[in-house]
C-alpha cells in the first residue's frame, strides 16, 4: 500500500479489532484473569435482586419463616459477595490498567520502529506534528480502551443474558415487552457511534495540524520576529484552534443527543415496568417480591446501559487511536534489505552509476534518465550546475535514501541493493549544509558518529575537525549543553561538530553537500581546512555552489537536467569555455 493510500484508507471496526487483537493476546493471561474478575463482580451485582426477591416474598406470604437466622445467613452471603466484589474490582482496576499501558507501550514501540524504516518520501509528505500526535496523544487512549473494551462488553453481555433469563422465569410477557426496546436502542447506538467516530477522527487530524502549526511557528520564531509577523502567526494559529473547537463542539452535541436518547429509553422502560408490572400485580400474575426483583434488575440493566454510554466516548477515542496508529504501520517501507543482502565488508570506494534513471515516487518528477558515471576509489569528485539538476539527489542515491527507478548503482562492483542498509550507510559519511545537532551536550553530539567510541577518541576527532579549541573555551567544555539543534553555537562551530562526528565514524566514502555555502569567509576557511583533512584517502563526492572550494578536485562534473554536460579538472573546464567557465566567471564578477 502506498503512503498516500495508507493516509486516506478507511478502516472498518472489524479491521481495527482484527489488527489490535494480537497486541491484546500478548497478555492473554492477564486479560482472562481480568475478565474472570469482571464476571465475579457482575455475579455479585446480580445476586442482590434475587436476595431481595426472596426476602420480600417470604415477608409477605410467610413472615414466620423470616427468622433472624435466615436474615443473618442472607446478610452473610451478601457480605461474602461484597468482599469478592471488592477483591475482583481491585484486580480489574489495577492490573487491567497495567495491561492497557503495556499494550500502549508495545504499539508505540512498533510505531517508532516502523517510522525509522520509512524513506524520505514519507517524511516529505507527512507533517511531523501529525506523526507526533499519532505516537503520543492518539495512543494514550489505547490504555483505557484495551482494558475497558473487553471488560465492558463481557459485563454487558452477562448482565443482559442473565437478567433476561431470570426475568423470563418471573414473567414472560412483561420481559418480552421490556426487552423489545433494546433492539431500537442498539440501532440508535450504532448510528450515533458512526458519527462520533467520524468527528473523533477529524479531531485527531486537526490536533495534528495544530501541533504542526505550533512546531513550525516556534522553530521559525526568529524569522517570525525578523519580519514582525507575530500577528500573522497568531491568526494562523487561531484559525486552526477555532477549527478544533468547532469539531469538539460537534462531538459534544452528538454525545448530548446520545445521552438524551438513552435517558428517554430509560424513562420508557421504567414506565413500562411500573404500569405493566402494576397491572400484572393487580391481576395476581406476578408476586410482589418478583416485581421488586424485576425493578432491581431493570435498574441494573439501565445502570449498565449508562455505563456503556459513558464508555462510548472512550471507545471512540480508542478506536480512533488504533486507526491513526495503523496509518503509520501501513505506510510502505520503500527502502529495505533484499532477501539475499549481505554486510558490506572492507569497502574500497569504487562507485559506478549504470544507466540510472530516477523519479520521485510521490510526484513522478524525472530527475535522471540513463545516467552513467564511474568514480574511482579515493577520487575527489565535485558536482556543480544549476539548481534542480539533481546534484544532491545523485548523492542521496548512494546511501539509498531513495531507490533508483531503473539501472543500478554499484559499490566495488556489487549492486548496492545487495548490501545490507546498515553496513552500506556505516561506510558513508555525510556533511550537509543544514547541520542537525541534537539537544544535548557537545560530547553527546560527536559520539553520535560512533556510540562505542571512548572519550579520548571523541577528543581526537574534534581536534582533526578543528573544533577542540573552541569546545574547550565553552563553559563546560565537552559537557556544554548546546540547546535545541545547537542554537547556542555559531554556524561554523556547528559545522565543525558535524565534521568531528564524521571523523569519529571514519567512513571510506564521504559526501559533502554544500557544506560551506552558508558560512562567512572566516568560518568557511576553517571548515574547508577540516574538510580537506577529512577527505584525505577517501572517495569524496562534493556538491558545491562556491566554485572556489572545489578547484583542487580530481574531477568536476557539470550536472544539468539533461545529465552530465561537462567533465574535467578545473583548468580543463575553463579551457572548454562552456557552462562551468561561465559559472566560474560569473562568480568572480560577483565576488
FIKEMI-82575 format. One record per residue (C-alpha): y, z, x; residue in one letter. Coordinates in steps of 0.2 Angstrom, whole numbers, padded with zeros to 4 digits, always signed. Layout:
YZXA/...
//
This chain:
+0000+0000+0000X/+0017-0005+0007X/+0030+0009+0010X/+0041+0002-0004X/+0027+0002-0016X/+0022+0020-0012X/+0040+0025-0016X/+0040+0016-0033X/+0022+0020-0038X/+0020+0030-0054X/+0005+0042-0054X/-0004+0047-0069X/-0008+0065-0072X/-0026+0061-0069X/-0021+0053-0052X/-0012+0069-0047X/-0026+0081-0052X/-0039+0070-0043X/-0028+0069-0027X/-0024+0088-0027X/-0042+0093-0031X/-0048+0093-0013X/-0035+0105-0007X/-0040+0117-0021X/-0058+0115-0017X/-0055+0120+0001X/-0053+0138-0006X/-0066+0137-0020X/-0072+0155-0016X/-0055+0162-0019X/-0052+0151-0034X/-0069+0155-0043X/-0066+0174-0040X/-0048+0172-0047X/-0055+0163-0062X/-0068+0176-0065X/-0055+0190-0064X/-0044+0179-0076X/-0059+0179-0088X/-0061+0198-0087X/-0043+0201-0091X/-0045+0188-0106X/-0060+0198-0112X/-0051+0214-0111X/-0037+0207-0122X/-0049+0200-0135X/-0058+0217-0136X/-0044+0226-0144X/-0043+0217-0161X/-0062+0220-0163X/-0060+0239-0160X/-0045+0239-0172X/-0055+0230-0185X/-0070+0242-0183X/-0059+0257-0185X/-0049+0250-0200X/-0064+0245-0210X/-0073+0262-0206X/-0057+0272-0211X/-0056+0263-0227X/-0074+0261-0233X/-0082+0276-0224X/-0069+0288-0217X/-0083+0301-0215X/-0091+0290-0202X/-0075+0290-0191X/-0079+0306-0181X/-0070+0312-0166X/-0085+0307-0155X/-0083+0289-0161X/-0064+0289-0158X/-0067+0296-0141X/-0081+0283-0137X/-0069+0269-0143X/-0055+0276-0133X/-0066+0277-0118X/-0072+0259-0120X/-0054+0254-0121X/-0048+0264-0106X/-0063+0256-0096X/-0057+0239-0101X/-0039+0243-0096X/-0045+0248-0079X/-0055+0232-0077X/-0040+0223-0083X/-0028+0231-0070X/-0040+0228-0056X/-0043+0210-0060X/-0025+0207-0063X/-0021+0214-0046X/-0033+0201-0038X/-0026+0186-0048X/-0008+0190-0044X/-0011+0194-0025X/-0025+0183-0019X/-0021+0169-0032X/-0003+0168-0024X/-0010+0168-0007X/-0022+0154-0011X/-0007+0144-0018X/+0003+0147-0002X/-0012+0142+0009X/-0013+0125-0001X/+0006+0123+0000X/+0004+0126+0019X/-0010+0113+0021X/-0001+0100+0011X/+0015+0102+0021X/+0005+0101+0037X/-0004+0085+0031X/+0013+0078+0026X/+0021+0082+0043X/+0006+0075+0052X/+0007+0059+0042X/+0026+0057+0045X/+0023+0057+0064X/+0012+0042+0062X/+0024+0032+0052X/+0033+0017+0060X/+0051+0015+0062X/+0051+0003+0047X/+0048+0018+0036X/+0062+0028+0043X/+0074+0013+0042X/+0071+0013+0024X/+0070+0031+0019X/+0084+0044+0019X/+0080+0060+0030X/+0087+0071+0016X/+0073+0064+0004X/+0060+0067+0017X/+0066+0085+0020X/+0066+0088+0001X/+0048+0082-0001X/+0040+0093+0013X/+0051+0109+0009X/+0058+0111-0009X/+0045+0100-0018X/+0030+0109-0010X/+0037+0126-0014X/+0032+0124-0032X/+0014+0120-0027X/+0011+0138-0023X/+0014+0143-0041X/+0005+0128-0048X/-0010+0129-0038X/-0013+0147-0043X/-0007+0147-0061X/-0013+0130-0067X/-0032+0133-0067X/-0030+0151-0072X/-0019+0147-0087X/-0030+0133-0093X/-0045+0144-0092X/-0036+0159-0101X/-0030+0147-0115X/-0047+0139-0117X/-0056+0156-0118X/-0044+0163-0130X/-0044+0148-0141X/-0063+0146-0141X/-0067+0165-0143X/-0054+0168-0156X/-0059+0153-0166X/-0077+0158-0166X/-0073+0176-0171X/-0061+0171-0184X/-0074+0159-0192X/-0086+0174-0194X/-0072+0183-0203X/-0065+0169-0215X/-0069+0151-0213X/-0056+0143-0225X/-0042+0154-0218X/-0047+0150-0200X/-0048+0131-0203X/-0031+0131-0212X/-0023+0141-0197X/-0031+0131-0183X/-0025+0114-0192X/-0008+0117-0184X/-0015+0117-0166X/-0018+0098-0165X/+0000+0095-0171X/+0006+0107-0158X/-0004+0098-0145X/+0003+0081-0149X/+0021+0088-0148X/+0017+0097-0131X/+0011+0080-0124X/+0026+0070-0129X/+0039+0083-0123X/+0029+0086-0107X/+0030+0067-0103X/+0049+0068-0105X/+0050+0084-0095X/+0041+0076-0080X/+0052+0061-0080X/+0068+0071-0080X/+0060+0083-0067X/+0056+0069-0055X/+0073+0062-0057X/+0080+0079-0052X/+0070+0079-0036X/+0076+0062-0032X/+0094+0067-0035X/+0092+0083-0025X/+0086+0072-0011X/+0101+0061-0012X/+0112+0077-0012X/+0103+0083+0004X/+0105+0066+0012X/+0124+0065+0007X/+0127+0083+0014X/+0117+0079+0030X/+0127+0063+0033X/+0144+0071+0030X/+0140+0086+0041X/+0133+0077+0055X/+0148+0065+0055X/+0161+0079+0052X/+0171+0073+0067X/+0173+0056+0060X/+0177+0063+0043X/+0191+0074+0051X/+0197+0060+0063X/+0200+0048+0048X/+0206+0063+0037X/+0193+0058+0024X/+0189+0075+0018X/+0194+0071+0000X/+0183+0055+0000X/+0168+0065+0006X/+0172+0079-0007X/+0172+0065-0021X/+0156+0058-0015X/+0148+0075-0015X/+0155+0079-0032X/+0148+0063-0039X/+0130+0067-0033X/+0132+0085-0038X/+0138+0081-0056X/+0123+0069-0057X/+0111+0083-0053X/+0120+0094-0065X/+0118+0081-0079X/+0099+0080-0075X/+0097+0099-0076X/+0106+0099-0092X/+0095+0086-0100X/+0080+0095-0093X/+0085+0112-0101X/+0090+0103-0118X/+0072+0096-0118X/+0065+0114-0114X/+0076+0121-0128X/+0069+0109-0141X/+0051+0113-0134X/+0054+0132-0136X/+0061+0129-0153X/+0047+0118-0159X/+0034+0131-0154X/+0044+0145-0162X/+0043+0135-0178X/+0024+0133-0177X/+0023+0152-0173X/+0033+0156-0189X/+0022+0144-0199X/+0006+0151-0193X/+0011+0169-0196X/+0017+0164-0213X/+0001+0155-0217X/-0009+0171-0212X/+0002+0183-0221X/+0002+0173-0238X/-0016+0166-0237X/-0023+0182-0230X/-0015+0192-0244X/-0022+0181-0257X/-0039+0182-0250X/-0037+0201-0249X/-0031+0201-0267X/-0047+0192-0272X/-0058+0203-0261X/-0063+0188-0250X/-0058+0197-0234X/-0059+0216-0229X/-0043+0225-0224X/-0049+0228-0206X/-0054+0209-0205X/-0036+0205-0209X/-0029+0217-0196X/-0041+0209-0183X/-0035+0192-0189X/-0017+0196-0187X/-0020+0203-0170X/-0030+0188-0164X/-0016+0176-0171X/-0004+0187-0161X/-0014+0185-0146X/-0015+0166-0148X/+0003+0165-0151X/+0006+0175-0135X/-0005+0163-0126X/+0005+0148-0133X/+0021+0156-0127X/+0014+0159-0110X/+0009+0141-0109X/+0026+0136-0114X/+0034+0147-0100X/+0021+0139-0088X/+0026+0121-0094X/+0042+0121-0083X/+0032+0127-0068X/+0018+0115-0072X/+0030+0100-0072X/+0039+0106-0056X/+0021+0107-0048X/+0016+0090-0054X/+0032+0083-0048X/+0030+0091-0031X/+0012+0083-0029X/+0019+0067-0035X/+0033+0067-0021X/+0020+0073-0008X/+0009+0058-0012X/+0023+0046-0010X/+0023+0052+0008X/+0004+0052+0010X/+0003+0034+0003X/+0016+0027+0014X/+0007+0014+0026X/+0003+0019+0044X/+0008+0002+0051X/+0005+0006+0069X/-0012+0014+0073X/-0026+0014+0086X/-0038-0001+0084X/-0056+0005+0082X/-0060-0001+0100X/-0044+0005+0108X/-0047+0014+0125X/-0035+0025+0135X/-0023+0016+0147X/-0028+0022+0165X/-0018+0019+0181X/-0006+0006+0174X/+0002-0006+0187X/+0016-0013+0175X/+0012-0031+0173X/+0019-0036+0156X/+0016-0053+0148X/+0023-0060+0131X/+0011-0074+0125X/+0018-0085+0110X/+0025-0069+0102X/+0033-0070+0085X/+0041-0056+0076X/+0049-0052+0060X/+0054-0036+0052X/+0041-0032+0038X/+0054-0025+0026X/+0066-0040+0026X/+0056-0053+0035X/+0070-0057+0046X/+0063-0068+0060X/+0068-0061+0077X/+0057-0071+0089X/+0046-0086+0087X/+0034-0092+0101X/+0042-0081+0114X/+0034-0082+0132X/+0038-0071+0146X/+0030-0063+0161X/+0036-0048+0170X/+0028-0043+0187X/+0023-0025+0192X/+0038-0017+0200X/+0050-0031+0195X/+0068-0026+0188X/+0072-0037+0173X/+0088-0037+0164X/+0092-0044+0146X/+0109-0050+0141X/+0116-0060+0127X/+0125-0060+0111X/+0121-0046+0098X/+0107-0050+0087X/+0097-0059+0100X/+0083-0047+0100X/+0085-0038+0117X/+0082-0021+0110X/+0069-0027+0098X/+0059-0035+0113X/+0059-0019+0122X/+0053-0009+0107X/+0038-0020+0105X/+0031-0015+0122X/+0028+0004+0116X/+0023-0003+0099X/+0037+0005+0089X/+0034-0011+0079X/+0019-0023+0079X/+0021-0041+0083X/+0018-0054+0069X/+0009-0067+0080X/+0004-0069+0098X/+0000-0055+0110X/+0008-0044+0122X/-0002-0039+0137X/-0001-0025+0150X/-0011-0028+0166X/-0019-0042+0157X/-0025-0032+0142X/-0018-0034+0124X/-0008-0018+0122X/-0016-0016+0105X/-0032-0012+0114X/-0024+0003+0122X/-0023+0020+0113X/-0005+0023+0107X/-0004+0039+0116X/-0009+0033+0133X/+0002+0017+0131X/+0018+0027+0127X/+0014+0040+0140X/+0016+0026+0153X/+0033+0021+0147X/+0049+0030+0149X/+0064+0026+0138X/+0083+0029+0141X/+0094+0024+0127X/+0112+0023+0124X/+0111+0035+0109X/+0104+0051+0118X/+0094+0063+0107X/+0094+0081+0113X/+0085+0094+0103X/+0093+0110+0098X/+0088+0122+0111X/+0091+0125+0130X/+0094+0113+0144X/+0076+0118+0151X/+0068+0115+0134X/+0075+0098+0133X/+0070+0092+0151X/+0052+0100+0150X/+0050+0090+0134X/+0046+0075+0145X/+0030+0084+0151X/+0027+0100+0142X/+0014+0106+0155X/+0027+0105+0170X/+0032+0120+0180X/+0050+0126+0181X/+0051+0120+0199X/+0046+0103+0193X/+0059+0103+0180X/+0072+0108+0193X/+0066+0094+0204X/+0068+0081+0190X/+0085+0087+0186X/+0090+0085+0205X/+0084+0067+0205X/+0094+0064+0189X/+0109+0071+0197X/+0110+0084+0184X/+0106+0100+0194X/+0124+0104+0200X/+0132+0103+0183X/+0117+0113+0175X/+0120+0127+0187X/+0138+0128+0183X/+0134+0131+0164X/+0135+0149+0158X/+0116+0152+0158X/+0111+0138+0169X/+0094+0130+0164X/+0093+0143+0149X/+0110+0137+0142X/+0110+0133+0123X/+0117+0116+0121X/+0119+0116+0102X/+0113+0103+0089X/+0110+0086+0098X/+0118+0093+0114X/+0135+0094+0106X/+0141+0106+0120X/+0138+0093+0133X/+0148+0078+0138X/+0141+0060+0136X/+0137+0059+0154X/+0129+0076+0155X/+0118+0072+0140X/+0113+0055+0148X/+0108+0063+0164X/+0097+0076+0155X/+0088+0062+0146X/+0086+0054+0163X/+0079+0070+0170X/+0067+0070+0156X/+0060+0053+0161X/+0059+0058+0179X/+0048+0073+0174X/+0037+0061+0164X/+0036+0049+0179X/+0030+0033+0170X/+0026+0017+0179X/+0036+0007+0166X/+0055+0010+0162X/+0065+0004+0148X/+0084+0006+0149X/+0093+0002+0133X/+0111+0001+0136X/+0110+0017+0145X/+0128+0017+0152X/+0138+0007+0139X/+0145+0022+0130X/+0151+0031+0146X/+0168+0032+0155X/+0169+0025+0173X/+0165+0041+0182X/+0151+0046+0171X/+0144+0028+0172X/+0144+0028+0191X/+0135+0045+0191X/+0122+0039+0178X/+0120+0022+0187X/+0115+0031+0203X/+0102+0042+0194X/+0095+0026+0185X/+0094+0017+0202X/+0084+0031+0209X/+0073+0032+0193X/+0069+0013+0193X/+0063+0013+0211X/+0045+0007+0212X/+0044+0005+0193X/+0043-0010+0181X/+0060-0009+0174X/+0067-0018+0158X/+0086-0016+0156X/+0096-0020+0141X/+0115-0021+0146X/+0131-0026+0139X/+0141-0021+0155X/+0135-0035+0167X/+0141-0026+0182X/+0127-0014+0180X/+0113-0027+0182X/+0120-0038+0196X/+0106-0032+0208X/+0092-0035+0195X/+0077-0046+0202X/+0079-0057+0186X/+0092-0059+0172X/+0086-0066+0156X/+0099-0073+0143X/+0092-0070+0126X/+0098-0079+0111X/+0092-0082+0093X/+0083-0097+0100X/+0074-0087+0113X/+0076-0086+0132X/+0091-0098+0135X/+0093-0094+0154X/+0083-0085+0168X/+0088-0081+0186X/+0097-0070+0198X/+0115-0066+0196X/+0120-0079+0209X/+0108-0092+0201X/+0115-0090+0184X/+0133-0090+0190X/+0129-0107+0198X/+0122-0114+0182X/+0139-0111+0174X/+0131-0108+0157X/+0130-0093+0144X/+0128-0080+0157X/+0143-0086+0168X/+0154-0087+0153X/+0149-0069+0148X/+0152-0063+0166X/+0169-0072+0167X/+0175-0065+0151X/+0170-0048+0156X/+0180-0050+0172X/+0195-0056+0162X/+0194-0041+0151X/+0192-0028+0164X/
//
